[in-house]
């Protein structure tokens, strides 16, 4: 939609509309009406980082178009959104900082010095804490207070941390280390490690299934050099199964070393598990709780991460080797759009604006 006198274009959201001189009263009335109309699904944004670029792209989940860009973050890695939609947090590998971004203007408003080079990040359910994976040796999880915008704690880990997650019930933070080949569970209340689980190789992305009480039932863990995932019983604190993805062509090697499968997620409705295969340029779909293969969707080269819309209707797959994002219709398991973004897109998240 275009309105006379509005300066917006495809790359800027409604909140970045600029006033022009000489607007008539009718035009201001039209703008007021436009902003008063509930935006519904158009308020869902996909925040896409670009690991070889200096900007972060924002995709409107209603139109599958890029509607905004956060500039000036070199080697941006992880992203998180405040629950109220007011801020984005982006980890900056080049500067070893956590950048604070105003979601309305897409401008950086703060920069928090970290204890080392960061990778992925996670935010607490109440939005009061950001947990930053510190990949730089000896490895840690930095805790950032979002009220004061300060790093308030560094939790030592046994190896550089690649990814951090908050469990569905918000009680625990889970950190995975590639170098340490270990998964560490941190009690969010005390911010102290409470148990750990070792693997034969590096720990990479994870996804979480709720149990009948709303807590964490199973974790699905991707491991270096595994074209599939491990199934971990959270309460028993042990691996209980392995699932291999459909075989790749003979002799096919992953574009990114040691990561034949990278990117995994449970749909918000809890019905399916989606798993990337960089070897096959596909995302595979498994039933929950049975873990039966339901099918898959073709995506771009080297799928690396994925995120869902809150209604479980679409999933967005970051194609690191194609500089694009595939929008997949969950019901049909078909790609409905391929969206051009920045250089080597990896982590992405879903944000809901007010």
Legacy VTK file of the C-alpha trace (Angstrom):
# vtk DataFile Version 3.0
C-alpha trace
ASCII
DATASET POLYDATA
POINTS 354 float
0.000 0.000 0.000
1.256 3.498 -0.867
-0.197 6.758 0.434
0.413 10.166 -1.180
3.210 12.035 0.529
4.447 9.075 2.565
8.110 8.218 2.348
8.258 4.565 3.050
9.188 2.126 0.258
9.751 -1.574 0.576
12.657 -1.460 3.010
11.079 0.611 5.784
8.217 -0.260 8.132
5.285 1.997 8.927
7.062 3.217 12.055
9.758 4.883 9.926
7.348 7.112 7.931
8.691 10.664 7.725
6.661 13.866 7.735
6.817 15.963 4.607
6.166 19.655 4.392
2.791 20.794 3.082
0.696 17.819 4.160
-2.998 18.520 4.061
-5.349 17.824 6.955
-6.895 15.017 4.910
-3.520 13.341 4.510
-2.889 13.492 8.267
-6.362 12.051 8.842
-5.550 9.197 6.484
-2.290 8.539 8.293
-4.074 8.559 11.661
-6.601 6.047 10.354
-3.840 3.842 8.966
-1.970 3.775 12.271
-5.185 3.180 14.236
-6.063 0.041 12.301
-4.906 -3.108 14.152
-1.947 -4.556 12.261
-2.584 -8.174 13.260
-0.185 -10.566 11.538
1.780 -7.681 10.011
3.284 -7.010 13.433
5.181 -10.305 13.295
8.762 -9.702 12.239
11.564 -12.109 11.363
14.905 -10.713 12.516
17.649 -12.091 10.264
21.325 -11.659 11.112
24.004 -11.818 8.413
27.253 -13.286 9.703
29.455 -11.930 6.906
27.804 -8.530 6.724
27.324 -5.400 8.805
23.534 -5.221 8.856
20.508 -7.125 10.128
17.407 -7.518 7.973
13.812 -7.329 9.205
11.155 -9.315 7.329
7.399 -8.751 7.560
5.830 -12.195 8.050
2.565 -11.036 6.460
4.132 -10.021 3.143
7.457 -11.909 3.203
9.209 -8.679 2.287
12.206 -6.958 3.865
10.754 -3.901 5.618
13.679 -2.673 7.669
17.411 -2.884 8.246
19.631 -2.374 11.269
22.938 -1.006 10.014
26.396 -0.794 11.511
26.830 -4.122 13.324
29.866 -5.871 11.863
29.800 -9.700 12.072
26.418 -9.722 13.773
25.601 -13.148 15.184
22.721 -13.729 17.615
19.461 -11.843 18.055
16.787 -11.562 20.740
13.675 -9.420 21.103
12.194 -7.847 24.220
8.822 -9.474 25.036
7.077 -6.114 24.709
8.557 -5.581 21.234
10.385 -2.393 22.230
13.971 -3.536 21.660
16.166 -5.926 19.762
19.464 -7.202 21.126
22.200 -8.195 18.652
25.573 -9.763 19.465
28.517 -8.109 17.730
31.501 -10.408 17.142
33.730 -7.684 15.717
33.514 -5.483 18.826
32.718 -8.130 21.495
29.600 -6.204 22.452
25.864 -6.620 22.767
24.070 -3.947 20.763
20.743 -2.528 21.932
18.384 -1.486 19.127
15.186 0.561 19.263
12.623 -1.617 17.457
10.617 1.409 16.317
13.476 3.270 14.633
15.874 0.358 13.981
18.663 2.513 15.431
21.353 1.350 17.857
20.786 3.055 21.208
23.376 1.303 23.365
26.404 -0.981 23.339
27.364 -3.278 26.209
30.939 -4.533 26.569
31.156 -8.323 26.988
33.812 -10.562 28.533
34.859 -11.958 25.141
33.775 -12.603 21.561
30.091 -13.570 21.496
28.048 -16.026 19.468
24.341 -16.633 19.973
22.106 -15.081 22.635
18.835 -15.809 24.457
16.458 -13.677 26.514
14.559 -14.580 29.680
10.784 -14.953 29.437
10.251 -11.748 31.413
12.804 -9.865 29.308
14.957 -8.886 32.284
18.063 -10.863 31.337
19.965 -11.562 28.117
22.258 -14.594 28.171
25.186 -14.226 25.783
27.237 -17.195 24.572
30.955 -16.310 24.795
32.794 -18.446 22.243
36.225 -17.000 23.084
38.295 -19.302 25.315
37.960 -20.280 28.077
34.224 -19.844 27.411
31.390 -18.368 29.423
27.817 -17.156 29.513
27.559 -13.417 30.106
24.435 -12.168 31.883
23.133 -8.739 30.867
20.562 -6.837 32.920
18.160 -5.164 30.480
17.015 -2.528 32.976
20.490 -1.132 33.637
21.957 -2.295 30.307
25.020 -3.659 32.057
26.813 -6.988 32.135
26.159 -8.121 35.690
27.708 -11.591 35.703
29.981 -13.955 33.793
29.305 -17.671 34.329
32.424 -19.754 33.492
31.889 -22.716 31.164
33.964 -25.740 30.140
34.778 -24.507 26.651
33.686 -21.709 24.361
29.890 -21.431 24.167
28.232 -21.427 20.738
24.530 -21.205 21.613
22.394 -20.310 24.618
18.692 -21.072 25.093
16.020 -20.490 27.723
13.821 -23.551 28.358
10.078 -23.298 27.570
9.158 -22.857 31.242
11.799 -20.166 31.708
13.468 -22.009 34.602
16.775 -22.908 32.963
19.376 -21.558 30.555
21.082 -24.183 28.387
24.538 -23.558 26.921
26.205 -25.678 24.243
29.962 -25.798 23.603
31.619 -27.006 20.411
35.158 -27.028 21.816
34.116 -28.540 25.149
31.699 -31.054 23.554
29.366 -30.368 26.441
25.857 -29.163 27.190
25.457 -27.217 30.450
22.153 -26.478 32.210
22.067 -23.317 34.340
19.420 -22.572 36.964
18.018 -19.197 35.965
17.094 -18.240 39.532
20.614 -18.717 40.926
22.516 -18.306 37.647
24.649 -21.303 38.563
25.242 -24.526 36.551
23.225 -27.456 37.905
24.043 -30.325 35.529
25.867 -31.119 32.310
25.924 -33.730 29.566
28.920 -34.647 27.416
28.825 -35.709 23.764
31.361 -37.275 21.442
31.607 -34.056 19.420
30.694 -30.376 19.516
27.255 -29.299 20.729
25.418 -27.121 18.218
21.745 -26.000 17.881
19.027 -27.352 20.179
15.233 -27.403 20.394
12.924 -28.111 23.320
9.694 -30.039 23.744
7.285 -29.233 26.567
6.056 -31.994 28.869
2.453 -32.289 30.086
3.101 -29.930 33.010
4.608 -27.213 30.797
8.185 -27.974 31.760
10.937 -29.296 29.506
10.377 -32.886 28.399
12.956 -33.602 25.713
15.801 -31.700 24.112
16.744 -32.293 20.490
20.457 -31.624 20.108
22.507 -31.270 16.935
26.095 -32.459 17.190
29.095 -31.768 14.962
29.507 -34.244 12.081
26.069 -35.777 12.726
23.513 -35.624 9.917
20.666 -35.789 12.392
20.123 -35.110 16.097
20.328 -36.605 19.562
17.257 -36.925 21.797
17.866 -36.031 25.458
15.464 -36.742 28.325
15.668 -33.548 30.387
14.497 -35.021 33.697
16.706 -38.122 33.397
19.623 -35.995 32.197
20.677 -38.487 29.548
20.586 -39.157 25.827
17.865 -41.663 24.961
17.911 -41.848 21.137
19.514 -40.735 17.886
17.689 -39.836 14.685
19.465 -39.735 11.331
18.189 -37.547 8.516
17.659 -39.028 5.022
20.972 -39.888 3.412
22.887 -37.403 1.332
24.411 -38.187 -2.079
27.581 -40.264 -1.833
30.655 -38.131 -1.256
28.692 -34.945 -0.522
30.384 -32.754 2.077
28.834 -29.873 4.037
29.607 -26.341 2.892
30.434 -25.408 6.487
32.887 -27.850 8.077
31.472 -30.378 10.538
27.874 -29.170 10.131
25.873 -31.486 7.854
22.807 -30.494 9.885
22.485 -27.092 11.552
19.223 -25.500 12.637
16.367 -27.201 14.493
13.080 -26.093 16.043
9.810 -27.255 17.574
6.739 -25.527 16.125
4.917 -23.316 18.663
1.894 -25.646 18.621
4.191 -28.524 19.679
3.104 -30.796 16.827
6.230 -30.969 14.676
10.021 -30.812 14.787
11.799 -29.155 11.854
15.448 -30.006 11.108
17.771 -28.483 8.503
19.989 -30.558 6.241
22.784 -28.519 4.708
23.866 -31.604 2.775
20.511 -31.985 1.030
19.427 -28.306 0.975
16.210 -29.318 2.680
14.360 -28.907 5.940
12.829 -32.156 7.232
9.693 -32.443 9.330
9.104 -34.972 12.133
5.940 -35.630 14.106
5.799 -35.040 17.838
5.907 -36.902 20.076
6.468 -39.897 17.773
9.411 -38.505 15.723
8.091 -40.036 12.505
9.405 -38.451 9.305
6.492 -36.583 7.675
8.325 -35.080 4.706
10.441 -32.109 3.877
10.785 -28.917 1.887
13.457 -27.808 -0.558
15.221 -24.615 0.486
18.301 -22.672 -0.573
21.888 -23.800 -0.254
23.261 -24.449 3.245
20.206 -23.956 5.456
21.588 -22.907 8.834
18.813 -21.748 11.179
15.025 -21.512 11.388
12.229 -19.734 13.234
8.407 -19.945 13.271
5.535 -17.497 13.253
3.669 -17.643 16.588
0.629 -19.267 14.939
2.771 -22.139 13.547
1.640 -21.386 9.995
5.053 -20.538 8.565
8.685 -21.309 9.226
11.596 -19.204 7.964
14.845 -20.954 7.036
18.073 -18.964 6.714
20.069 -20.137 3.667
23.681 -19.291 4.521
25.017 -20.408 1.144
22.412 -18.546 -0.908
22.104 -15.221 0.967
18.377 -15.754 1.250
15.578 -16.828 3.574
13.013 -19.467 2.583
9.463 -18.906 3.843
7.796 -22.311 4.214
4.082 -23.004 4.574
3.926 -25.466 7.490
0.737 -27.244 6.419
1.811 -27.961 2.833
5.559 -28.135 3.613
6.209 -25.999 0.519
8.370 -22.939 0.004
6.093 -19.945 -0.641
8.757 -17.229 -0.901
12.503 -16.810 -1.114
13.661 -13.530 0.367
16.980 -11.889 -0.490
18.935 -10.757 2.563
22.590 -10.053 3.433
25.819 -12.006 3.280
25.811 -15.488 4.884
22.562 -15.270 6.880
22.501 -17.590 9.871
20.634 -16.911 13.121
17.075 -15.666 12.942
14.313 -15.094 15.482
10.644 -14.112 15.537
9.586 -10.836 17.147
6.081 -9.496 17.735
5.779 -5.715 17.709
3.141 -3.930 19.826
LINES 1 355
354 0 1 2 3 4 5 6 7 8 9 10 11 12 13 14 15 16 17 18 19 20 21 22 23 24 25 26 27 28 29 30 31 32 33 34 35 36 37 38 39 40 41 42 43 44 45 46 47 48 49 50 51 52 53 54 55 56 57 58 59 60 61 62 63 64 65 66 67 68 69 70 71 72 73 74 75 76 77 78 79 80 81 82 83 84 85 86 87 88 89 90 91 92 93 94 95 96 97 98 99 100 101 102 103 104 105 106 107 108 109 110 111 112 113 114 115 116 117 118 119 120 121 122 123 124 125 126 127 128 129 130 131 132 133 134 135 136 137 138 139 140 141 142 143 144 145 146 147 148 149 150 151 152 153 154 155 156 157 158 159 160 161 162 163 164 165 166 167 168 169 170 171 172 173 174 175 176 177 178 179 180 181 182 183 184 185 186 187 188 189 190 191 192 193 194 195 196 197 198 199 200 201 202 203 204 205 206 207 208 209 210 211 212 213 214 215 216 217 218 219 220 221 222 223 224 225 226 227 228 229 230 231 232 233 234 235 236 237 238 239 240 241 242 243 244 245 246 247 248 249 250 251 252 253 254 255 256 257 258 259 260 261 262 263 264 265 266 267 268 269 270 271 272 273 274 275 276 277 278 279 280 281 282 283 284 285 286 287 288 289 290 291 292 293 294 295 296 297 298 299 300 301 302 303 304 305 306 307 308 309 310 311 312 313 314 315 316 317 318 319 320 321 322 323 324 325 326 327 328 329 330 331 332 333 334 335 336 337 338 339 340 341 342 343 344 345 346 347 348 349 350 351 352 353
